């Protein structure tokens, strides 16, 4: 599909405009290059590539999916130093891919995209940045991910606190917690990695917990595993995804977890604090071989009382208890249901994407939206699953490549998913989700928007998604 010259594109008009230089945007860039398409640009708000693996450089930051699976299928022979690579090594891996496949010249850093508008007259997208620059593209590909909008809870007294305080995704370089009194607010994936690191060096770690998670041990995986291990580990995650529709299997797994928790935490009072009160699979299960041991160290305390206010020197809970702290880490996650934050997107006839998504983000296969021709979302609504997100991203990128090929072969300038096709898919998807543990009674999670609609997760397995996205079905689209 060589539809352009081999020369690199100049800024201005492009075949494809991609927003985001994380795993999604870089992966699509490689596929474009391999297909002979050089006329594309990748816009990045920061001054470096990497997305979440650039931003989340807190102590202990690492991938909890094995490296043999958390890697591109076209670049699996990489000399990982461990089975679960740390943040720095993941960032090095992305840089390696950029260098090897010649993506560097297509990158534009320091460009905070604020608007993308489809021009009906010229049948092109115009993508504008806060810095005053604009790019035109036949196709617009937002690849910004879902973990890019940090959530910091609004607490009384935050402005009065005299110590250091920041979100885990905004870790301040040079911060040394040695000998400090550290408060970690939240018990999500970042907290599970941060707390053990803080416990090694801090005088005291106070963990403020609202909801105890299911934390299961990591499998022992050495680096340099053969590719056969990729299939085995893939199958294990597929079984987890399949279990979400099997409540009997879920209950058996939950019973096994309770036995594991009893072995790990003998103290009944602490174990009660750490016992999840929701169905396994309702929220994201976490992985750590240290979590329960660390929470029993003498310099670590789990506090479950609700925070009332921050004082000048500490944190006061609703029961009046004040804990003096020097550093507050908000390990409070992100707002993944807020897709494309900060970007105003207007499609055909000025249609506003935010209005189309007023009841919650949705897209056909998580990729295309009616009324927004030639827009292809990577890591879009309902495409998150247990396992490696890179697999899902590659499925989506391959689908985009097939769409581009069909545009060329048909002679059409635009393709737009039919309304009935998208509606049938999205309604069916929500019906499927209601039959899974992700929609269990009394369950709330980051999978959902404020109205309780699951907008981030796919109800099936990665294999099922791969089958659904293997090729574009021409009847699903209007070609003009």
Buried (B, 14 or more C-beta within 10 A) or exposed (E): BEBBEEEEBEEEBBBBBBBBBBBBBBBBBBBBBEBEBBBBBBBBBBEBBBBBBBBBBBBBBBBBBBBBBBBBEEBEEBEBEBBBBBBEBBBBBBBEBBEEBEBEEBBBEEBBBBBBBBEEEEBBBBBBBEEEBBBBBBBBBBBBBBBBBBBBEEBEBBEEBEBBBBBBBBBEEEEEBEEBBBBBBBBBBBBBBBBBBBBBBBEBBBBBBEBBBBBBEBEEBEBBBEEEBBEBBBEBBBBBBBBBBBBEBBEEBBEEBBEBBEEBBEEEEBBEBBBBEBBBBBBBBBBBEBBBBBBBEEBBBBBBBEBBBBBEBBBBBEEEEEBEBBBBBBBBBBBBBBBBEBBBBBBBEEBEBEEBBEEBBBBBBBBBBBBBBBBBBBBBBBBBBBBBBBBBBBBBBBBBBBBBBBBEEEEBBBBBBBEEBBBEBBEEBBEBBEEBBBBBEEBEBBBBBEEEBBBBBBBBBBBBBBEBBEEBEEEBBBBE
